[in-house]
Amino acid sequence: MAEGGAHVPVVAPDTGAGGVFDLLWLVIALPLLGAFLLLGVAPLLPASLRAAADKHGHLLGTAMSALSFVLSLLLFVSLLGRGAEERQVGQHLWTWFETASINVGFDLLYDQLAALFLLLITGVGSLIHVYAIGYMEHDPRRRRFFGYLNLFVAAMLTLILSANFVGLFLGWEGVGLASYLLIGFWQHKPSAAAAAKKAFVINRVGDIGLSLAIALMFATFGTTDFGGVSELAGSADQATLNALGLLLLLGACGKSAQVPLQAWLLDAMEGPTPVSALIHAATMVTAGVYLVVRANFIYELTPVAQTAVVVVATVTLLWGAILGCAKDDIKKALAGSTMSQIGYMMLAAGLGPVGYPFAIFHLLTHGFFKANMFLGAGSVMHGMDDDVDMRHYGALNKAMPVTFLTFAMGYLAIIGFPGFSGFWSKDRIIEAALTENIVVGLLAVLGAGITAFYMTRLMLMTFFTEKRWAKDLHPHESPKVMTFPLIVLAALSVLGGVLLLGNWIVEWLEPVTGHVEHENPPVSALVVTAMIVGVVAIGVATAWFLVARRDVPREAPQDVSFATRAARADLYGDAINDAVVVRPGASLVGGLTTFDRVGVDGAVEGGSSAVGGISTTLRRVQNGFVRSYALSLLAGALLLVLALLAVNLG
């Protein structure tokens, strides 16, 4: 890991900034108000007004998200106008709860890191809202859908803007709730209901880690404020710091679908496509990366936890890439790529100050091109009667020209084609990895080659190769309300690399994350870039020879290699979870239930039954009849006489 004393403690934020910063709370309040009106107020309206809300509620939801973006943009511009040492702005709203030794406020922290996340969440989120107007046009529950979208955005903004880990946890759980509601939005489909439950349960496992970490902070530091924990972290013993880092990583693995808590992500594609775009590009899966980077003041003091982050990230970036190679469902192929790309971000975060800015840089560029491609996949589905199987596509580049061209921009960005946004962000992560650990760096290079392969396969099967549509199907371009966001996101996919001009993003984030330059890199950056481009070219060429130059069968072949079967089965992630967690857990619970019923309840109920039996017997003796008592007296006297005779005769 990187050395060099790059730890930058969180300073006390300026709570009297004034101006537009006094409106910071509105960034959260606007989408939260939209959710309240659409979900809480609209159902209570008279029938005529409720019908109007159902018809036009999507406009309110979109407007609330857009207003939040405008305010986020004004805040960012205002932050640019302040000196680097004055760019941490705080806002105390109220005291949440207080005891003799603990005070937790509902406080907000707006700094360089939060500013970038706000722009991504509200900007990309608003484009997804616009797109959903067309995508969900004929859904009778569209008002509710937009209410859930607003709730999702508000929860993620709460997570990002909170000035302490307790407030972050509130947003964290809100994101979990909103994702459950949206993934299972079409709950009439058993697969959607099951996917929502699966995502909710697996994320609760990660949430246990985060909640235990917060409890440990209270016990160790007496506070969960970022500033307080940052200041006191150096006084904690190494075992405590290791535990904190590993527990926070467990929480991050749940939200960001990192191994071993990755199994929910591909199933989550059962939700409407705008949900997939929101989860994968702007909200849920980025939360884990934010948590690790925000808690840099802990990870810088625990090499054990930093190494664990690197190991988990490296395994995940390869795991997700391998899944993408075998998926015929276009959304699941993109979901595998999200898992892999988040792995790259986590890898950078695990490298320490040398990687923190590039983790966030790739998070931003990924938000652009992944939202672009998920919405593009939704556009393809829109034109293909909701068919998600790429084996049923082919030759759509002419039938859907706008979707094709915009999707192509995202494709070139994710494979790291020179000049596109992903080229600038992912290459810097791989360069840092090669400098810090040659093995990890080479595995990251391998991941780039696999990414090029499965994304080229997706492009060829969808937009090129021969036509494999059903005879009665007529693919068509999506309406402008859906293609406009695609065009904007495609432009950002191309131009996102400007964030690195003049090393801007590194300098912007340095007051929050610190930064150190590579020391004695093994090879020059130019050689690294050439190597990565060469490996990417091999991946593209391999896909070309295996897909473009062969007939693509309309049904997936079953006579395939073990590797392909394993990738189709998500590398047996569910089977592993069942064997390691679910079945042993069910057996444990069943055993405890039996012990409780037979042992605990048996002892309690058996004792009471025994006392009851004795009481019943004694009750027959004490019946209140004189003749019974006289008979008992006679029997006792007779026994006494017999006993005396036996003694005397003996």
N, C-alpha and C positions, 0 to 999 in steps of 0.2 A: 504494500500500500504506500501511498505518497507520504513523504515525511516533510518536515520543514516548518513546523509551528504555524500552519496556515489557519488554525482554528480562529474564527472571528466570533466573539460572544455577541449575543443579541443586546443591543443597547436600549436604554429606556426610550420609548418612542415619544415623539412630540405630541402631547394630548391637547395642545392649544393652537393647532395649525390654522384654524379658521378657514374662511373662504369655502371653496367647493369641498374641502375635506370634511366639513361639518355634515355634508350629505352622504358620507360614506355608508351609513346604515341603510340608505335607500337602495343601494345596489342589491342588497338581499331582500329588502322589504317589497320592492316592486314585483318580482316574480312570485314572492310569497303571497302578496295581495291577490295576484291573478289566480293562484291556486285556491285561495280562500273563496273568492267570488265564484269561480267555476265549479268548485267541488262542494263548498259549504252553503253558499247563498242561492245559487241558481236552482238547485232541487227544491227549495222551499218556496219559490215564486209561484204565483197563480199560473194556471195552465197556459194562458196566452203569452205571458212574459217568459215562462220557462221554454216555450217553443221558440221564442225569439233568441233566447240565450243558447239554445241548442243549435240554432241556425247560424249565429254570428259569434259564438263564444270563442272560436278559434282566432278571430281577429284580436280579441282582448288579450288572449294568451300570447300571441305573437308580439303585440304592442308592448306588453310588459317586459318581455325579454329584450326587445329592441331598445326600449328606454334605459334598461339596465346597462346595455352595451354603450349607449351614448354617454351615460354618466361615467362608466368605466374609462371611456376614452378621454373625457374631460379630466378625470382624476390623474390619468397617465400623463397627459400634457402638463398638468400642474406639477406633478412630481418631477418631470424633466426640468422644470424651471427652478428647482431647489438644488442646493449643493449636495454632494454625495453623502456628507455627514448629517444631512437634514432630511433624508429620504425614508425615515421610519416614522410613520404617522400613526398615532393611537387614538382610539375613541372609547371612552367608558360609557356604557349605556345604563347599566344598573348592577347592583350587587346580586349575584345569582343565589348564593347561599354562604352563610358565615357561621363559624363556631369560634370557640375560644382561641384555637390555634390555626384555623384555616379560613381563608377568605378567597372565594372564587367569584370573580366578576364576569359579567357578560361584556367582554371587552373585545374590540376589533384592533387588528394590526395590519396596516397597509404599508408595504415596503416594495422593494424592487422585485422580489419573487412573487408576491401576491399580485402586483400590478400586471405581470405577464399572464398569470393564470386567469385573472379577471377578463382580460381582453379575449383570451382563447375561449373561455366558458361562455361568455355572453355573446361574443362575435360569431363563433361557429354555431353555438346553440341557437342564435336567432336565425341563421341561415337554415338550420334544420327545421325550425318552426315554420319558416316560409315554405320549405319543400313539403312539409307534412300537410299544408293546406290542400295541396293537390293530391298527395298520396292517400290521405284519409278522407277524401271528398265524399265518398259514398258510405262511410261508416256511420251508423246511426248514433254511436256513442262518441262522436268526434269531440264534443265539448269536454267530456271527461278526460279524453286522451290529452288534450291540451292542458287541462288542469294538472294532470300527472307530470307532463313535461315541465310546466312551471315549477312544480314542487321539486322535481329533480334538480333543476338549475338552482333554485333557492337553497337546497340542502348542500349542494357542492360549493356554492359561494360562502355559506356559513362555515364549512370545513376549511376553506382557504383563508378566510378573513379572521378567524378566531385567533386571539392573542394567547390562548392557553390550550393545553391538551384536552381539558374537559369540554370546552366549546368545540374543539376539533372533533371530539367524539360524538357530540350532538349532531353535527353535520354528517359525520361518518355513518351514523345509524339512519339519518334521514335519507342519505343516498341509498342505503340498503333497502329501506322501505319503498322508495320510489322505483328502484330497479325491479323489486318484486311485483309491484303493481303494473309496470310497463311490460316486463317480459311475459307476464301472464295476462296481458290485456285481452287477448282472444281466448279467455278461459274456457270457452265452449269446446276448444280443442284439448283433449287430454294431454297431448304432448306439450302444449304451452303451459298448462297448469303444473305439470310435472317439472318443467324446466324452471319455472319461477320458484317452486319449492326447493329445488336442488340448489339454485343460486343463493337463496335465502339461508339454507341450512349450512352450506359450505362457508359462506361468509361469516356466519356466527362463530365458526371455529376460529377464524382469524380475529374476530372481534374480541374473543376471550383473551387473546394475546395482548391486544391494545388496552383493554380494560385492566388487565393485571399490571401492565406497564404503568398506567396512570396511578393505580393504587400504590405501586412501589415508589413512584415519585412523591406521592403524599407522605409515605412513611419515611422516606430518606431525606427529602428536601423541604417538606412542609408546604410545597407549592407545585403547581403545574404550569405556571406562566412560563412562556418561552424564555424571557429574560432571566427569571429567577432560576430555572433549571440550568440555563447556560452558565450563569455565574457560579452556581454551587456544584456543577458536575465534576469539576476537578477535585473536590473534597471527598467524593464517594470512593469506596473501595472498588477494586477491579472486578470482583465477583458481581457486585451490584450493577456496574456499568455493562458487563457482559450480558447479564440477565435483561437489562433494559433494552439493549440493542437487539437481542434475539427475540424478545417479546414484540417489539415494534416491527421487526421483520416479519413475524408471523402474521400480524395485522395487515402489513403491506401485501403479503402473499395472497391473502383472501381477496382483497379489493382489486388487486392488479393481476389476478389469475396467474400467479407464479407457482411453479412446482413447490410443494405437493398439493396446493389448493387450486389447481387450474381446471378441474374437471367441469366446472359449471359454465365456462365461457362459450364453448361451441353450442351447447344446448340452448343458451340464451338467444340464439338466432331465431327462436320460435316467436319472438316478439316482432311487432311491425318494424320495417326497415329503418324508419327515422329513429327508433329506439336503439337499434344496433349502432347507428352512426353516433348518437349522443353518448352511449356507453363507451364506445371504443375510441372516440376522438377527443371529446371535450370534458367528460366527467369521470365516471366511476373508475376505469382502469388506470387513470392518471393519478388517482388519490394516493396509491401506495408509493409511487415515485416521489410525489410531493412530501409525504410523511418522512421518508428517508432523508431527502435533501433538507427539509426544514429542521430535522433532528440532527443535523450535521455536528452540532456541538456535543452530542453523545457519541456518535460513531467515530469521531476523530480521536476519542479516548479509549476505544475498545477495538483493537485489531482483530480479535476473535469474531465479533459481530460483523465487521467490515468484510472479513474473509468469507463469512457465511453468505453475505449479500452477493459477493462475486460468484461463489459456487452456484447458488440458487439461480442467479441471472444467466450464467453460462449454460446451465442445463436447460433452462426454460427457452432461451433463444433458439437452441437447436431443436428442442422438443416441438415448439410451435411451428418451426420451419418444416420439420418432417411431416407433421400433420397436414400442412398445406399442400404437400406433394400428392396426396392420395384422395383429397376431397373433391367430389363432383358437384356438391352443393356450393354455389358461388359465394354465399354468405359465410358458410363454414370455412371455406378456403381463406377468405379474408379474416375470419376470426382467428384462425391459426397464425396468420401473419401478424395480427395484433399481439397475440401472446409472445411471439418472437421479438417484435419491435419493442415491446415493453421490457423484454429481457435485456435488450441493448441499453435502454435507459437505466435500468437497475444496475447493470454492469458498470456503467459510467458513474453512477452514484456510489457504488461500492469501492471505486478507485480513490475516493476522497476528493480533495480540492482540485486535483488535476482533472477530474471528470465531472464534478458537479455542474458547471455551466453547460457542458455538452449534453448532459442528461436532460436538462431543461430545454436546450436548443432542439434536440431531437424530439422531445415531447411536443414542442410547438409545431415543427415541420410535419411530424406525424399526424398531429391534429388536423392539419390542412389536407394532406393527401389521403389520409384514411377516411375522413368524412367525405371527401370527394368520391372515393371509390365505393364506399358503402351506399351513398346516395345514388351513385351510378349503377350499382347492382340493383337497387330498388327501381331505377328507371328501366333497366333491362327486364326485370320481372313485370313491371307495369305493361311493357310492350309484348310480353310473352305469356300473358294470362296467368301471372303469379307462379310460373314454373321456375324452380330454383336450380334445376339440374343442367349443368353446362353441356352435358352430352346431348341435350335437346336443342342446343343453340346453333352457332356457326353462321358465319357470313352476315353478322348484324352490323358491320361497319357502314354499309350503305343504307340499310333500313333505319338506323338510328345514328345519324352522323354527329349530332351534338353530344349525345351520350358517349359515343366512341371517342371523339377527340378529347373531351374532358377527362374521361377515364384513362386515356393514354397518357395524359399529363401526370396523373397520379401514379400510374405504372412506372413511368420513367423516373419519378421521384423516389419511389420505394426501392427500386433496384439500384439506385445510386448512379444513374446516368450523369455523366459530367455536366455541371452547370445547373442541374435541378436541385431542389431544396434538400432532398435526402442525401445527395452526394456530399454536401457540405457538412451536414450534421452527423451522419453515421460514420463517415470516414474519420472524423475527429475522435469519435469514441474508439474505433478500432486502433487508430494511431496511439491513443493513450493506453489502451490495453496492451498493445505490443511493447510499449515502453515499460509498463509496470510488471507484466508477466507474459513471457513469450508464448507459453502454452495457451493461456486464455486468449491472447491476441490472435493466434492462429485459428482457434476454434471460432472466434468471432468472424474471421475472414471466411472460414468454411460456411458459416451461417449466411453470409452475404451471397455466396455462390448458390446455396440452396434456395434462398429467396428469389434470386434471378430465375432459377429453374421453374419454381411453382407459379410465380407471377406471370412468366412468359407462357406457361401452359394454360393459365386462366385466360390470358388475352387471346391466344390462338383458338382455344375451344369456343370462346364466346364471340369474338368479332371476325375471325378468319376461318380457315378450313371450310369444308363443304357444308351446305345448308342441311340441317337435320330437324327442321321444324315439323310439327304436325301439319297435315294437309289443309286443315281448316283454320290454321293460325295465320294471322297477318300482322307481323311486328310493325310497330309504329313509334314515332318519337313522342316523348312525353310533353305535356303542356309547358308553357313558358314559366309558370309558377314553380315548376320542378327543375327546369333546365337553368334558370337564372342562378340559383345557388351553386349548381354544378360549374358554371362558368367562373363565378367568383372564386370558388375553391380551387379550380384548375389553375387560375392565375396565381393564387397563393402557393400552390404546389410548385410552380415554376420559380416564383420570385422569393420564396421564403428564405433562401440563402442570404439575402441582403442583411439579415440579422447579424451575420458574422463580419460584415464589412468593417474594416478598421478594428477588428476584434471587439466590436461593440458589446455583444451579449456577455462576453467574459468580463469586461470592465463594468458593465451595468450590474451584474450579480456579485461581483467581488466583495462589496461591503457585507453581503449576507452570507455567502458561502466560502469566501476566501478563494485564493487561486495560487497555484504554483506551476511554473513551467516545467516541461520535461527536462530531466537532467541526463545528459549523454544518451540520447535515444540511439538504439542499436542501428537503425537505418534512417535515412532522411525521409521527410514527409513526402517528397516526390516519388521515392521508391515505393513507399507504402501505398500511395495512391495508384501507382502503376500496377502494383500487385493486386490490389482490390479490383480495379477495373478489369484486369486480366481474368481473375476468378469469376467475376460477374459475366464476362463475355463467354466463358466456358459454360456457365449455367444457362445462359440464353441459347447458345448453340445446341446444347444437349436437349433442351425442350424443343427446339426447332426440328431436330432429327427424329425425336421420339413422337412428336405430335403432328407437326405440320406436314411431314413427309409420309405419314401413314393415315389410313382411314381410321376415324374415330368412331368406334361402335356406339350405337344409340343406347345400349344397355352395358353396364359395367361388367367386364370380364370377371369370372369367378376363379378361373385357373391362373392365379397370380402367385407371386413370391410371398414368403412369410413376412418380409418387410412391408410389403404393400398391405397385406391383411392386418398387420399390427397397426399401421398408420390409419387405415380405415376404422379400426377399433379404438382410435385415440390413444394408441400405444398402451392399451389395456389399463388406462387410468381408472376407469370405473371398477374394473375387476380388482385392481390393486387396492382401491379404497374399500371395496367390499371385503376383501380378504384381511386387510390390516386393521380397518376401523369398524365397518358396519357390522359384519358377522361377530367379531369378538365383542363389540359393544352391545349387540343384541343379546349375545350369550350372557354377558355380565349383567345386563339389566334383567334378563330372565331369571338368572340365578339369584340376584338380589330380591326380585319379586317373590320367588319361591321361598327364600329364607325368611322374608318378611311375613309371608302368609303362613308358612308352616312353623317356623321357629319363633319369631316374635309374637305374631298373632296367636300361634298355638299355645305358647307359654301363658300369655295373658288370658286368652279365652279358656284354656284348660284349667287354669287356677280358679277362674270364676265358676266353671262348670263343676269342679270338685266341691267347692264351697256350697254351690247350689244343691248338689246331691246330698251332702251331709245335712244341710238345712232341711231338705225334704224329709229325710229319714227322722231327724229329731222332731220335726213338726208332727209326725205321726204319733210319737210318744207323748208329746205335750198337747193332747187333744182337748183337755178341759173336762173329761168325764170322770166322776168319782170312782165308779166301778173299775175303770182302767187303772187308776192310781192304786186302788185296794188290791187288785190282782197283781200289780207290780210289787207292792209291799209284801204280799204273800209269797211271791216267787223269790224275792230277795231273802226273806226269813227262812224259807225252805233251803235255799242255797247255803245260808249261814249254818243251819243245823247240820246239813250234810257235811260241810267242811269240818265242823267240830267233831262229829262222829268219826270222820276219817282220821283226824289227828289222834283222838283217844284210842281208837282201835289199832292205830299204827304204833 
